[in-house]
Amino acid sequence: MSTMLIAYDGSAEARRAMAYAARLLVPTEVEVITAWEPMHRTAARTIGMSGLHQAEWVPGAEDDDPSYSKARATCREGMELAESLGLTARAHLVEAETALWCAIVDAAQELRPDVIVAGTRAMSGWRSLWQPSTAGSVLQNAGIPVFIVPPADEPEDSGE
């Protein structure tokens, strides 16, 4: 029996990773996780980097948070995709206390899958220094196998 945890964010890369994993890994159990960050944390981090004063946040307002609503819809989409690929899955919506990769690793420690599946945008150069890869951070910190699927090759532009 193999259990697979799929990190699903709704991106083309996440959809591609799920499709490859369904075909190549043939799991018996699937956990689809969508990690999300509350809007107040995103705003606080941005404001904190600017040096401006941060406003107080009122706890318990997740239902009104656009990030939460988007994450619920994304998780639902991930479940629909899993079913269309012939997978029977359970959905998990996880609030990130710090970084998104931490939420994925924490969920893996709780759910104890055999493998974590993630897509990657495969950033390189300077951009990768400022925006570390979620998939790369999961790979370095999960302590279990991680199946990372690269983005599809872009078709070459034949027009001149």
ZINOR-V485838 format. One line per field, one symbol per residue. ss: DSSP state (@ for helix, = for strand, . for the rest). phi: phi as a letter, one per 40 degrees, with the letter a starting at -180 (. if undefined). Layout:
ss=???
phi=???
This chain:
ss=..=====....@@@@@@@@@@@@@....========..@@@@@@@@@@@@...........@@@.@@@@@@@@@@@@@@@@@@@....=======....@@@@@@@@@@@@...=====.....@@@@@@...@@@@@@@@...=====...........
phi=.bbbbbcbbgcdcccccccccccccfccbbbbbbcbbddcccccccccccgcccccbccgbdcccdcccccccccccccccdcccgcbbbcbbbcccbcccccccccccccfccabbacbcfcagcdcccbdccccccdcbcgbdbcbbccccccccccb
